[in-house]
Structures are given as C-alpha cells and as structure tokens.
C-alpha cells in the first residue's frame, strides 16, 4: 500500500515545532507533493522544503520515503532558503502500544 506521507500539518508540528506552514499540492509531473516552511530565529532566513513522499506498509512496519522535487507551482523565492533532501527514509514499527518506534534516516545537502 502506498500513500502520501506528511499529510497532517498538525501531526508534523508535534515532532517539529519549527514548521510554520504546510501545503499539499498536486503537480502535473510529480503528483502529490508537500511544501513546508520552517521559521528560524533571527538572523536566519526561513527555510522551506518541496518534496514528494510515499509510504509503504508491511505490518508491523510503515516505511516513508521522501525526496526533494522542483515545481513551477512553488518557485524558489528570495524570501526563504530552499533545502534539498537527497533521500529520506524513516521506518516506524508498531509494538501494540499507542506510540510507534521511529527510526529516521535523512540525507540532505
């Protein structure tokens, strides 16, 4: 089963307090993509990500994979620094409790 991850801005803010906005978009080239902005303290510029993510579920694991994309829908702006994720893989394991075990692996430049 494959689905877009990161759909819930509220859930994303639970583990990353710097997310200031999140928009889900549908791009003609990439399909479902997400645009996130991160508020950083002065004098740092706002950071932003534009990425495509997918989930693969194989019980008891859910694996999320994300990578940066470019889209005319969200052009690079001088108001923010665009981060680029080369590859991001996280694996969650449900242990029968309310909290899953989370194993993130990210590669960015």
Order of alpha helices (4+ residues) and beta strands (2+ residues): beta-alpha-beta-beta-beta-beta-beta-beta-beta
